[in-house]
């Protein structure tokens, strides 16, 4: 993960190094928890909203609880924002 094999980095400017990285991902039956090393502004948990037919932020913070979903979705992904750019995780599949 430290080399970017599990996520995408989108810098604000070309060549700008990330100010943080995902140090650990802990997946349990009803939650996903990220440990971040370095400086970042926020973490958003995003999934497709079939009602609005757009991506929607369902939660913020280092921990995502599946119970916050207002309907069943197949996946959730984290978007971590900093001054240097954004990191987006690959989607985490959700099984009910």
C-alpha positions in Angstrom: 0.0 0.0 0.0 2.8 2.4 0.7 3.8 2.2 -3.0 0.3 3.0 -4.1 -0.8 -0.6 -5.1 -4.1 -0.3 -3.4 -5.0 3.3 -4.2 -4.9 6.1 -6.7 -3.1 9.4 -6.0 -4.3 12.5 -7.9 -1.9 15.4 -7.2 -2.9 19.0 -7.4 0.2 19.7 -9.5 2.3 17.2 -11.5 5.2 15.8 -9.5 3.8 16.9 -6.1 4.5 14.1 -3.6 1.7 12.9 -1.3 1.8 14.5 2.2 0.3 11.3 3.7 -0.2 7.6 3.1 -2.5 4.9 4.2 -0.6 3.0 6.9 -3.2 0.4 7.7 -6.7 -0.8 6.7 -8.7 -2.8 9.2 -11.8 -4.5 7.9 -14.3 -6.0 10.3 -17.8 -7.4 9.8 -19.6 -4.1 10.1 -16.8 -1.4 9.7 -13.7 -0.3 7.9 -11.0 1.6 9.7 -8.1 3.5 8.1 -4.9 4.6 9.8 -3.3 7.5 8.0 0.3 8.6 8.4 1.0 12.3 7.7 -1.2 15.4 7.1 -4.6 15.3 5.5 -7.7 17.5 5.5 -10.6 15.0 5.5 -11.7 11.5 4.7 -15.0 10.9 2.8 -16.6 7.5 2.3 -18.3 7.5 -1.2 -20.7 5.1 -3.0 -23.1 5.2 -5.8 -26.6 6.5 -4.9 -29.1 4.7 -7.0 -31.8 7.3 -6.2 -29.9 10.3 -7.4 -27.8 8.3 -9.8 -24.7 10.0 -8.6 -21.8 9.3 -6.2 -22.7 10.4 -2.7 -20.7 10.9 0.5 -22.2 8.6 3.1 -19.7 9.3 6.0 -16.6 11.2 7.0 -13.7 10.2 9.2 -11.3 7.3 9.7 -14.0 4.8 10.5 -16.8 3.8 8.2 -19.8 1.9 9.7 -21.9 0.0 7.3 -25.0 0.9 9.3 -24.8 4.5 8.1 -25.9 3.4 4.6 -29.5 4.4 3.9 -29.9 1.5 1.4 -27.9 -1.4 0.2 -24.9 -0.7 -2.1 -22.3 -3.1 -3.4 -19.3 -1.1 -2.5 -17.8 1.9 -0.6 -14.5 3.7 -1.2 -12.5 6.3 0.7 -11.4 9.6 -0.7 -8.7 11.3 1.4 -8.0 14.9 0.7 -4.9 17.0 1.4 -3.3 20.2 0.2 -1.1 18.2 -2.2 -3.9 16.1 -3.7 -6.3 13.3 -3.2 -6.0 9.6 -2.6 -8.9 7.3 -3.6 -8.9 3.7 -2.4 -10.1 0.8 -4.6 -13.7 0.0 -3.7 -14.4 -2.2 -0.7 -17.1 -4.8 -1.6 -20.0 -5.0 0.8 -21.8 -8.3 1.3 -25.1 -8.4 3.2 
